[in-house]
Structures are given as structure tokens and as C-alpha cells.
Amino acid sequence: MKEKVRIYKSYIFGGVFSVALLLFIQAKPVDSYFEISKNLEIFVNIFKELDGFYVDKIEPGKLVKTGIDAMLNELDPYTNYITESDIEDYEFSTTGKYGGIGAMMRKKGEQVYIGDIYENSPSQKAGLHTGDQILSVDNKSVSGKSIEDISVLLKGAPGTSLSIKVKDAFSGEEITKVLTRGEIEVSSVPYAALIGKEKNIAYAKLTQFTMGCSKQLKSNLDSLKKVNPQLKGVILDLRSNPGGLLEEAVSICNLFVDKGQLVVVTRGKIKEMVKEYKTTSSAWDTKIPLTILVNGYSASASEIVAGTMQDLDRGVIIGSQSFGKGLVQVTKDLGYNARLKLTVAKYYTPSGRCIQAIDYSHRNVDGNANKLPDSLKKAYVTKSGRKVLSGGGIAPDIAIEDAPSSKLAAVLYNKHFIFDYATLYAKSHRTIASSANFQLSEAEFSDFTRYLQDKDYSYKTATEVALDSLKQLAIKENYFDAIKGEYAALEGKLSHDKQKDLLKNKSEIKQMLENEIASRYYFLRGRIAQGLQYDNEVIKANAILEDKTSYTGLLQAKK
């Protein structure tokens, strides 16, 4: 009987692949029929042998997913198999919505804490705090569980309830609270405000290109224009925006250029993938000066907006070189609530350039994809005749590189001392100044340094790491005894005083503290607003928009 069941299972599995084969045959030329047929038959035969004879019980779904993932890894990193269990995360990336309690998790060792809380979420309404330690969810201990495992426990259909036991960050008491899950919609425009001395510059942060984000952005710009009808410019912040829906990128371009303007062209292997995307509506404002902020994590749809505005000389791009993702993905339904997200085309900005920086189709001998060499990058021109290059992302018109974080700042963040001190601060301060104006006093920063006195935040500089390597090599080659004295003297000179390091990196650490503390009172919008005080790119964009001559000059071809 077992043998009959096994044969039946194999028959069904083979039948599924036979259907897959027929679909392939319909789409492929004759000379590839045999290669496809042969390899699918081999795959089915391997699966049948594993199912029948492997020493332990196999998990078909897990095994097939491993095989599919390995196959797709040979292509580009954006072609992915989305299983039924992954579908909610995928939907969130395109809609910004999910069912849950509206809180991020943060792990310290085996303990799990509540991180950022979304404004007006079930978590906020239930009185949970950032810094509360999560002990259990629905009477299931979370100790040792991964963030992903805990996320599964917390997410669910809106309207369903769950109990969560926490150790309160302020009182220290263990409290059980019952929350009703809601539909959590994370806004793609978490912050928009009037900035500058005269409050005549509209600043808007766009975090991702989800469905309806162009309407959100327009609504925010309308509100700001209503407050100050004499706006002198717009700063659109696309830094660290990974992209999203291409249609939303076109709609956002449409806010600043009028109906009928070509924004992007896609070109793929099949005819249906060759498309032109043009603006379809009247613009929000075609004349207002525009600056767009990008960095190395601005990708895809962000680069469409920045590249199009640059090609049309419609805005000044400020920041650092963007990521360079010029690929277009679509999703295909595979049945059983599974999908395939696959790359089907490359996109081209109005000047004709493709900004794709990495060539995934031609890999080196190690199997790694390479960046497009400078020799293969082509020059194109903007509407006014400015030179722009393909194949390397969007090069800003004004380059501003972020200063690298200090080793000390990274250690304080990774060891959670910034996070924990912000919790202590929120416990003892009922209110703070507005997020746009909040700063720590000298006395408060001194209090932070006292807080660190019994904490281990030791670290090694790059020079100290190199010195350690020298020692190990000298020991291995039997030279160390001869240089022991000189080594000790050099080690002593290089050793750093932690207190002096705090003062040396005071400005950076103080800004990190202020930003974390502001989020406890004003959520994500507070983080963004507080950070603008020290933001070099925003300061530069504001100055350019205030200076009409400089702004106009940047958009003209050099004679």
C-alpha cells in the first residue's frame, strides 16, 4: 500500500512538471525543447528517488524551495520565489499595509524589546513603550526566538486579539496587555514640513514607492502651500528609498512636469515589455525650483524620479551616487498563493540612458557579478545639453559624501547604550521640546558619559587591529621575542582613552542620542525632524533654493 501511495505521489508530481513542460514548450523556440525536457525529467527523477529511498523523511515544499532559490540565485537578486508564507511581507512592500500591532522589535542577546512604535497604532493605544521587554505572546515565551519568529506571532488579521506580557520600561513591573490587531498602514511620506529661516521651503521625505504614495506626496505639498503660498522651492528626500512601483514614480514626476512628457522607457526580451511611460495629468507645479536628495541606497523608482528630473533639467540632484538599479520586475501567479517576482526589462530615462550598474548576465570566473566598467559607460545629454553617464546610477549635480561613523559611535549603538539611555531619559522626562528644536544640554550629555562609566564599550581602532595582526605574524615566524619591547611601546602609544574618545566624537554621539530620544516622543516623524538640524544635504539644498542664480546655473550646460 505504501508503495502504491509513493508511486501515486510521484505520478502527481511528474504530472505537475509535465504541465510546466508544456507551458515552457509554448514559450520557447524549437531548439530549446530537448534541453528543457531533459533537465525537467532529471529533476523529477531525482525527486522520486529521494521520496522513495532517502534514509529520512523529506519535506517536499522545503526541498523544492531550496532548489528554486538556488536556480534563481544564478540570475539577479531581484528575481525571487515568493511562497505563501512570504506573501504578507511582499504585499507590505507594495502597499505599505499589514495586519499587526504596529511596533518594531529589537533584540539584545536572548531578550527581545519593543523598538520603534508606529503613531496611533494598537501598541501606542495600549500604552506600550519603546524599551519594554517582551516576555511572552499568547502565553508563548519569546526567549531565544528570532525577530522573524516573534513577528509571525504578532501579525494577524485586523480585528483579532492577542495577549502580550511585557516588563514595563518605566515601572519595571511585569504586565499583561490584550491588544486588538489593526490594519497598519505605514505612510510613504512620514514627514513633510516648511523649513528654512522664512519657512518658505517645502521638505518631504519619501521612504518607498507604494500604492498611492504620489497622492500622499501631493496632499502634503498642497497642505504646505496652503500654509505658505509663496513657496520658494521643494526638497524631495529620496535617500535610502529602495524604490517600488514604477507607475508611482511616473506619477511623482507628473507633479513637477506637465501632461504628455516621456518619463521612462522599458525594454525587455519580449515585445510586450517594450513600453513608454508618459505623464497623464496636469502637474502640481511645473515652475517651482526643485532639489532631490539621493544616496547609495536610493534605488529603482527613486532613480527613475531623480534621473528623469535630471534629464529634463527640472531639478538639482544633491547627495552621493545612487545605487544603480535599472531593472524592472513583474510578478507571476504560480498557484497555491505563491508567486514569482522576475526581472523582465531594463528601464531607460528620457535621455536614453540605463542606469543599471551591475551586469548580472556576465559573471566572472568566481561566479560574481561585476559593476559596469567606466570604459563601457556611455555619455548622454540632458534637455539643456548637460552631460550625464549611463551604467552607474545617478551622479548628483552637487556631490556631498556622508562622513563615516566613528568606531565608538558604532559600538555604542550596537551594544544598545544609545537605545537604553534614551529609555532612561524618557522615564525621567515627561515632555521635551519640539522635535525640530530638541537638543541635549551640556549637563545632559555629561550625564550620559557618567551612565557609561561602568559599561564595557571598549573597541579596537583599525591601527590596533593591524598591530594585533603584526604580532600574530611575528609570533608565527619567531620574530616576536626580538621586537617585544618595541611592540609594547607602540601598543602603549596607540591605546586610546575612552573618556577622550567620547569628547572627540561628542558631536556625532550627541546627535545620535537626540535622534533616539526624539523618537520616543514624536515617533518616526520626530526622528526625521530632529535630524534635519544637522543634515548637510538639506542645508545645502535649502541654500541652493534660496539662491535663484545658483539654482539656474546648475541646470544649464557649461559653455
C-alpha positions in Angstrom: 0.0 0.0 0.0 2.8 2.4 0.9 4.5 1.7 -2.4 1.3 2.5 -4.2 1.0 5.8 -2.3 4.6 6.6 -3.2 4.0 5.8 -6.9 0.8 7.9 -6.8 2.7 10.9 -5.2 5.4 10.6 -7.8 2.8 10.4 -10.6 1.1 13.6 -9.4 4.5 15.3 -9.0 5.5 14.2 -12.5 2.2 15.4 -13.9 2.7 18.9 -12.5 6.0 19.1 -14.2 4.6 17.8 -17.4 2.2 20.7 -17.4 5.1 23.0 -16.6 6.9 21.5 -19.6 4.0 22.1 -21.9 4.0 25.8 -20.8 7.7 26.0 -21.5 7.3 24.5 -24.9 4.6 27.1 -25.8 7.0 29.9 -24.9 10.4 28.6 -26.2 11.8 28.1 -29.7 12.2 24.5 -31.0 15.9 24.2 -30.4 15.4 24.5 -26.6 12.7 21.9 -26.3 15.1 19.0 -25.7 17.3 20.8 -23.2 14.2 21.8 -21.1 12.6 18.4 -21.4 15.8 16.6 -20.4 16.5 18.7 -17.3 13.0 18.7 -16.0 12.8 14.9 -16.4 16.1 14.6 -14.4 14.7 16.9 -11.7 11.5 14.8 -11.4 13.5 11.5 -11.3 15.8 12.9 -8.5 12.8 13.9 -6.5 11.1 10.5 -7.0 14.3 8.7 -5.8 14.6 11.0 -2.7 10.9 10.5 -1.9 11.2 6.7 -2.1 14.7 5.8 -0.8 16.2 8.7 1.2 17.0 7.5 4.7 15.0 10.2 6.5 11.6 11.7 5.7 11.9 14.6 3.3 9.9 17.9 3.3 8.8 18.4 -0.3 8.0 22.0 0.0 11.2 23.0 1.7 13.3 20.9 -0.7 11.7 22.4 -3.8 12.1 25.9 -2.4 15.8 25.3 -1.8 16.1 24.1 -5.4 14.2 27.1 -6.8 16.1 29.6 -4.7 19.4 28.1 -5.9 18.3 28.3 -9.5 17.2 31.9 -9.2 20.5 32.8 -7.5 22.1 32.3 -10.8 20.2 35.2 -12.2 19.8 38.6 -10.5 19.0 39.3 -6.8 15.5 40.7 -7.7 14.1 37.6 -9.3 12.6 35.8 -6.3 10.2 32.9 -5.4 7.5 34.2 -3.0 5.9 31.4 -1.0 2.5 31.5 0.6 4.2 32.2 4.0 6.2 35.2 2.5 3.2 36.7 0.7 2.3 39.1 3.5 5.8 40.7 3.5 5.6 41.1 -0.2 2.2 42.8 0.0 3.6 45.1 2.6 6.4 46.2 0.3 3.9 47.2 -2.4 1.0 48.6 -0.3 2.7 49.7 3.0 -0.1 47.8 4.9 -0.2 44.7 7.1 -2.2 43.3 10.0 -0.5 43.6 13.4 0.2 45.8 16.4 2.4 48.5 14.9 5.7 48.0 16.6 9.2 47.1 15.6 11.2 44.6 17.6 14.8 44.9 18.9 16.9 42.0 20.2 19.6 42.2 22.8 21.2 38.8 23.4 18.3 36.4 24.2 16.0 39.2 25.2 13.5 41.0 23.0 12.4 44.6 23.4 9.9 46.9 21.7 11.7 49.2 19.3 10.0 52.0 17.3 6.2 52.2 17.8 4.0 53.5 15.0 1.9 56.5 15.8 -1.8 55.8 16.5 -1.1 52.0 16.4 -2.6 49.4 18.7 0.8 49.3 20.5 0.6 53.0 21.3 -3.1 52.9 22.2 -2.4 50.0 24.6 0.3 52.1 26.4 3.3 50.1 25.3 6.6 51.9 25.4 9.8 51.7 23.3 12.1 49.8 25.6 9.5 47.5 27.1 10.9 43.9 27.3 8.6 41.3 25.7 8.3 38.2 27.8 5.6 36.2 26.0 2.9 36.4 23.3 -0.3 34.5 23.9 1.5 32.7 26.8 4.3 31.6 24.5 7.8 32.6 25.7 9.8 34.6 23.3 13.2 33.9 24.9 15.6 32.7 22.3 13.2 33.3 19.4 14.3 35.3 16.3 12.7 38.6 15.4 11.1 36.8 12.4 9.5 34.2 14.7 8.1 36.8 17.0 6.8 38.9 14.1 4.8 35.8 13.0 3.2 35.7 16.5 2.4 39.4 16.4 1.0 39.7 12.9 -2.5 38.6 12.0 -5.9 39.6 10.6 -7.1 43.0 11.7 -9.7 42.7 14.5 -8.1 39.6 16.0 -6.7 39.9 19.5 -3.6 38.7 21.3 -2.1 39.0 24.8 1.4 40.3 25.3 3.3 40.1 28.5 6.0 42.8 29.0 8.3 44.1 31.6 7.5 47.8 31.6 10.5 50.0 30.8 9.3 52.7 33.2 7.9 50.9 36.2 9.8 47.6 35.9 6.6 45.7 36.5 5.5 42.6 34.6 2.2 43.5 32.9 -0.1 41.5 30.5 -2.0 43.5 28.0 -4.6 42.4 25.5 -4.3 44.2 22.1 -6.6 44.1 19.1 -4.6 43.9 15.8 -5.3 46.6 13.3 -4.5 47.3 9.7 -1.2 49.0 10.0 -0.5 51.4 7.2 3.0 52.8 7.1 2.9 56.1 5.3 5.4 56.5 2.5 5.6 60.2 3.4 6.2 60.1 7.1 7.3 63.7 7.3 6.7 66.9 5.4 7.2 70.5 6.7 8.2 74.0 5.9 11.8 74.7 6.6 14.3 77.5 6.2 14.6 80.8 8.1 11.5 82.1 6.3 9.6 78.8 6.3 9.3 79.0 2.6 10.9 75.8 1.5 8.7 72.6 1.4 10.6 69.5 2.6 9.1 66.0 2.1 10.6 62.6 2.9 9.5 59.7 0.7 10.5 56.3 2.1 9.2 53.9 -0.6 7.1 53.9 -3.7 4.0 52.1 -2.5 0.5 52.3 -4.0 -0.9 55.8 -3.7 2.3 57.4 -2.5 2.1 60.1 -5.2 -1.3 61.2 -3.9 0.1 61.3 -0.4 3.0 63.5 -1.5 0.7 65.8 -3.4 -1.6 66.1 -0.4 1.3 67.1 1.8 2.6 69.6 -0.7 -0.9 71.1 -1.1 -1.1 71.5 2.7 2.3 73.2 2.9 1.5 75.5 0.0 -1.8 76.5 1.8 0.2 77.5 4.9 2.7 79.5 2.7 1.5 80.3 -0.8 4.9 81.9 -1.5 6.9 78.8 -1.6 10.4 79.2 -3.0 11.2 75.6 -3.6 10.8 71.9 -2.8 13.2 69.4 -1.3 12.2 65.8 -2.2 14.2 63.5 0.0 14.7 60.1 -1.7 17.7 59.0 0.4 17.7 55.3 1.3 14.5 54.8 -0.6 14.8 51.4 -2.3 12.1 52.0 -4.9 8.8 50.2 -5.5 6.0 50.7 -8.1 7.2 52.2 -11.4 3.7 53.7 -12.1 4.1 55.7 -8.8 7.5 57.0 -9.9 5.8 58.3 -13.1 3.0 59.9 -11.1 5.5 61.7 -8.8 7.4 63.0 -11.9 4.0 64.2 -13.1 3.8 66.5 -10.0 6.6 68.6 -11.5 6.3 68.2 -15.3 3.1 68.5 -17.3 1.0 66.0 -19.2 2.5 64.1 -22.1 6.1 64.1 -21.0 8.1 60.9 -21.5 9.4 59.7 -18.1 10.8 56.3 -18.7 11.0 53.5 -21.4 11.2 49.8 -20.6 12.8 47.3 -22.9 12.8 43.5 -22.4 13.3 40.3 -24.4 9.6 40.1 -25.5 7.6 42.7 -27.4 5.1 43.3 -24.6 7.9 44.6 -22.3 8.8 47.5 -24.6 6.7 50.3 -23.2 6.8 54.1 -22.9 5.5 55.7 -19.7 4.4 59.3 -20.1 2.7 61.7 -17.6 -1.0 61.7 -18.0 -2.3 64.6 -15.8 -1.8 68.3 -15.2 1.2 69.0 -13.0 1.1 70.2 -9.4 3.7 72.9 -10.2 6.0 73.0 -13.3 7.9 76.1 -12.3 8.8 75.8 -8.6 12.5 75.1 -8.0 13.2 71.5 -7.1 16.0 69.7 -5.4 16.2 65.9 -5.0 18.3 64.2 -2.3 19.8 60.7 -3.1 22.5 58.4 -1.7 23.9 55.0 -2.3 20.7 53.3 -1.1 18.4 55.2 -3.4 17.4 52.7 -6.0 15.0 51.7 -8.8 11.9 54.0 -8.7 13.9 56.6 -6.8 16.4 56.6 -9.6 13.7 57.0 -12.2 12.4 60.2 -10.5 15.9 61.6 -9.9 17.2 60.6 -13.4 14.1 62.0 -15.2 14.2 65.3 -13.3 17.9 65.5 -14.1 17.5 64.6 -17.8 14.7 67.2 -18.1 16.8 69.8 -16.2 13.8 70.1 -13.9 15.6 69.7 -10.6 19.0 69.7 -9.0 20.2 66.4 -7.6 22.2 66.6 -4.4 23.9 63.9 -2.3 26.0 60.8 -3.3 25.9 58.4 -6.2 22.7 56.4 -6.3 22.6 52.6 -6.2 22.3 51.8 -9.9 19.3 49.5 -10.3 17.8 49.9 -13.8 15.8 46.6 -13.8 12.0 46.2 -13.9 10.2 43.3 -12.1 6.7 41.9 -12.5 5.0 39.1 -10.5 3.5 35.9 -11.9 0.9 33.9 -10.1 2.2 30.3 -9.6 -0.9 28.9 -7.9 -1.3 27.9 -4.3 -0.9 31.6 -3.3 2.8 31.5 -4.4 4.3 34.0 -6.9 7.4 34.5 -8.9 8.9 38.0 -9.0 11.1 38.2 -12.0 13.1 40.7 -13.9 11.6 41.3 -17.3 13.1 44.5 -18.6 15.6 47.4 -18.1 14.4 51.0 -17.9 15.8 54.0 -19.7 15.4 57.7 -18.7 14.3 60.3 -21.2 17.9 61.0 -22.4 18.1 57.3 -23.4 20.4 56.1 -20.6 20.1 53.0 -18.5 21.5 53.5 -15.0 21.9 49.7 -14.2 25.4 49.5 -12.6 25.9 45.7 -12.2 25.9 43.2 -15.1 24.3 40.0 -13.8 24.3 38.3 -17.2 28.0 38.1 -17.5 29.7 36.9 -14.3 33.5 36.4 -13.6 35.2 33.1 -13.0 34.2 33.2 -9.3 30.5 33.5 -10.3 30.3 37.1 -9.0 28.5 39.8 -11.0 30.6 42.9 -11.8 30.0 46.6 -12.0 30.0 48.0 -15.5 33.5 49.4 -16.2 33.9 53.1 -16.9 35.0 52.2 -20.5 31.5 50.8 -21.3 29.6 53.8 -19.8 28.1 56.0 -22.5 27.5 59.7 -22.4 24.1 61.2 -22.9 22.9 64.8 -22.7 20.1 66.4 -20.8 17.5 68.7 -22.3 19.8 71.7 -21.9 22.9 69.8 -23.1 24.5 68.8 -19.8 26.5 65.5 -20.0 25.2 62.5 -18.0 26.5 58.9 -17.9 24.8 55.6 -18.1 25.6 52.4 -16.2 26.4 53.7 -12.7 23.3 55.1 -11.0 22.5 58.8 -10.8 25.5 61.0 -10.3 24.4 64.1 -8.3 24.8 67.6 -9.6 26.2 68.6 -6.2 28.1 65.7 -4.5 28.1 65.6 -0.7 29.5 62.4 0.8 28.4 61.4 4.3 31.1 61.4 6.9 31.8 57.8 8.0 30.6 56.9 11.5 33.3 56.6 14.2 34.1 53.2 15.6 33.0 54.5 19.1 29.6 55.6 17.8 29.1 52.2 16.1 30.0 50.3 19.3 27.6 52.5 21.5 24.8 51.8 19.0 25.4 48.1 18.5 25.7 47.5 22.3 22.4 49.3 22.8 23.8 52.0 25.1 22.2 54.8 22.9 18.8 52.9 23.0 18.9 52.1 26.7 19.9 55.7 27.7 17.0 57.1 25.6 14.7 54.8 27.6 16.1 56.1 30.9 15.7 59.7 29.6 12.1 59.2 28.6 11.4 57.6 32.0 12.5 60.8 33.8 11.4 63.5 31.3 7.6 63.7 30.8 8.0 66.1 27.8 10.7 67.6 25.6 11.0 70.5 23.2 9.5 70.1 19.7 11.5 67.5 17.7 12.7 70.2 15.2 14.3 72.1 18.1 15.2 69.4 20.6 18.9 69.3 21.7 20.6 67.8 24.8 22.2 70.3 27.2 25.8 70.0 28.2 24.7 68.8 31.6 22.6 66.0 30.0 25.5 64.9 27.8 27.7 64.7 30.9 25.0 62.6 32.5 25.3 60.2 29.5 29.1 59.9 30.0 28.5 59.1 33.7 26.0 56.4 32.6 28.7 54.8 30.5 31.3 54.7 33.3 30.6 51.1 34.4 29.7 49.9 30.9 32.0 48.0 28.6 32.3 49.8 25.3 35.9 49.0 24.5 36.9 48.6 20.9 39.9 48.5 18.7 40.9 51.0 16.1 41.9 49.9 12.6 45.5 50.6 13.6 45.2 48.4 16.7 43.7 45.6 14.7 46.7 45.9 12.2 49.1 45.8 15.2 47.5 42.6 16.5 47.9 41.0 13.1 51.6 42.0 13.1 52.0 40.4 16.5 50.4 37.1 15.4 52.5 37.1 12.2 55.7 37.8 14.2 54.9 35.0 16.7 54.3 32.6 13.8 57.6 33.5 12.2 59.5 33.5 15.5 60.4 37.2 15.4 58.2 38.4 18.3 60.7 37.9 21.1 63.2 40.2 19.3 60.6 43.1 18.9 58.7 42.6 22.2 59.9 45.8 23.7 59.2 48.0 20.7 55.8 46.3 20.3 54.8 47.2 23.9 55.9 50.8 23.4 53.9 51.1 20.2 50.9 49.4 21.8 51.1 51.9 24.7 51.2 54.9 22.4 48.2 53.6 20.3 46.0 52.7 23.3 43.1 55.1 23.5 41.4 56.8 26.4 37.7 56.1 26.3 36.8 59.4 28.0 38.9 61.3 25.5 37.2 59.4 22.7 33.8 60.4 24.0 34.8 64.1 23.8 36.5 63.7 20.4 33.3 62.2 19.0 30.9 64.2 21.1 29.0 65.9 18.2 28.2 62.6 16.4 27.2 60.8 19.6 25.1 63.7 20.9 23.2 63.8 17.6 22.5 60.0 17.8 21.2 60.4 21.3 19.0 63.3 20.4 17.6 61.5 17.5 16.8 58.4 19.5 15.2 60.4 22.3 13.1 62.5 19.9 11.6 59.3 18.5 10.3 58.3 22.0 8.0 61.4 22.0 7.4 62.1 18.3 7.8 58.7 16.6 9.3 58.4 13.1 8.4 62.0 12.1 10.3 63.1 15.2 13.4 61.2 14.1 13.3 62.9 10.7 12.5 66.4 12.0 15.2 66.3 14.7 17.8 65.1 12.2 17.3 68.0 9.8 19.1 70.3 12.3 22.4 68.7 11.3 21.7 67.5 7.8 24.3 68.8 5.4 22.4 67.8 2.3 19.2 69.5 3.4 21.2 72.6 4.5 22.8 72.7 1.0 19.5 72.1 -0.8 17.9 74.9 1.2 20.8 77.3 0.3 20.5 76.4 -3.4 16.8 77.0 -3.5 17.3 80.4 -1.7 19.8 81.4 -4.4 18.0 81.6 -7.7 21.1 82.4 -9.7 23.0 79.3 -8.4 20.0 77.1 -8.9 19.5 78.2 -12.6 23.2 77.9 -13.3 23.4 74.3 -12.1 20.7 73.3 -14.7 22.4 74.9 -17.7 25.1 73.3 -19.9 28.5 74.7 -19.4 29.8 76.7 -22.4 
